[in-house]
Amino acid sequence: MAESPTASEPVEPSETPSRARRGGHPNDTSWHEPFLKAYAQHGNVTAAAKTAKIGRATVYRHFDKHPEFKQQAADAYDESGDRLLSVAMDRAVNGWDEPVYQGGKKVGVKRMFDNHLLWRLMCALHPHRFSEKHQLEHTGPGGGGLTVTIVPATPPEGYKPEPEPDAAAETEGD
């Protein structure tokens, strides 16, 4: 039986437990392609890393060490977003069939639509036309600032404010 190395002896990289997993060596890029393929599908680093049989930390280390890989991952993420948008758009516009049951038996299907999803897509894709948030800007001459003067309102003639309720009078009835 071989003895395990002591602290003073050098350890070969192949004997290091952290290198036992795929992608453990900083120059091992064999997992990049399966990761990118899964990332384009899931849009989730954890799920894609699991598919590629590597840890999330390895992915982020490789982002730092391999800028081209980081860009490929950004492209894959955009692709996953496009996929989600396509599915959401189809669901909102074309709907889906939901079974209709009567007496425990399927008697047909009903076409369902998600109007809330449709509205959210409209607001996201065309905010200038459909957004619930609006911004109004005022500028002065030549695009400069405005001078604002606040003038206290003058009450109309004959206006008499109601007297403040007397705190002592309110507590007398209790």
C-alpha positions, 0 to 999 in steps of 0.5 A: 500500500502506497503511503500518502504524501507528507506536507513537505513532499510535492503533490502531483496534480493528478493526486489532488482531490479538487482536480478529480472532477472534470474542468478542475484544471484551469486549462481544461476547456473540454466542458465548455461546449456542453456547458454552453449548449445547456446554458442556451437551453436553461439560461441558468449557470447552475443547471448548465454546470451540472449538465457539464459535470462541473461546479459553478465556481469553475464556470466563473473562474473560466469567465475570468480566465477565458474572455472568449468563453465569457462572450460565448456564455453571454451569447448563449444566455441571450439565446435562452432569453430569445427562446423564452420570449418565443414561447411566451409570445406563442402562448400569449398570441396563439394560446393553448388547448386545455381539455374540457371534462364532463362527467369525468370524461374528456368531451373536448378542448377549450382554447385558452389565452393569457391576456396578462402575459400578452400585456406584459409582452406588449409593455416590455417590447414597446414601452413607448406605446404600452407602458404604465409608467410615463415620464414627463420632462420640462425644459426652459429656453434652449433646453436649459433649466426652469425657474419655478416660483411658488406663490401661496394661494389666496383664499377666496373672498368670504372663506372662513376656515373651520375652527380646530376642534378643542381637545378638551371638548372632545374628551369631555363626552367620554 
